[in-house]
């Protein structure tokens, strides 16, 4: 039997409904103790999890968060994804992989309630956190997502950092299906491998996936070195 544990004036026992607790906390329904300077419900969720993570209740709460990823409430879905971006290897994190491998209409094209961004992008960010944490299955899924039309932006920074050789080998296919990834890939490469950045720029210029003016603007925004900029822009001639 697991002894009760009281945290933030909430007593946890083996009979606690962790699915309900997690969903209420992620929705901001005062399930957990909020501090005056908390800017979102996640602040209390993070504090609560940090306090119980080493106890048997930590995994139960994290799995409750995982079950909330497919909540009907987009606020709950968004905050659950942010939880696993911060704690990528927490219990239940494999649910991120499962959702990516079997797409649902709950994410792509659905606006998150805070920034107006796309929940599909945030799902990719949660997967990226698992890639960076070293989860091999998540890496394979991130590769597949990067090659999916509209799916790459959330994972491309992680792939360029962790799996640069694969990203470079597939850059043309990625950018052809996801032109908005050109800038992030180029930025990562230009930081440490200028020749690779030039090679990518030349590849993308030949793909003709965006107007020349837009291509030039992306290069100038994401490449700080004027000489590298000039070499890439010559590919437009």
Secondary structure by P-SEA (a helix, b strand, c coil): ccccccccccccccccaaaaaaaaaaacccccccccccccaaaaaaaaaaacccccaaaaaaaaaaaacccccaaaaaaaaaaaaacccccccaaaaaaaacccccccccccccccccaaaaaaaaaaaaaaaccaaaaaaaaaaaaccccccccaaaaaaccaaaaaaaaaaaaaacccaaaaaaaaaaaccaaaaaaaaaaaaaaccccaaaaaaaaaaccccaaaaaaaacccc
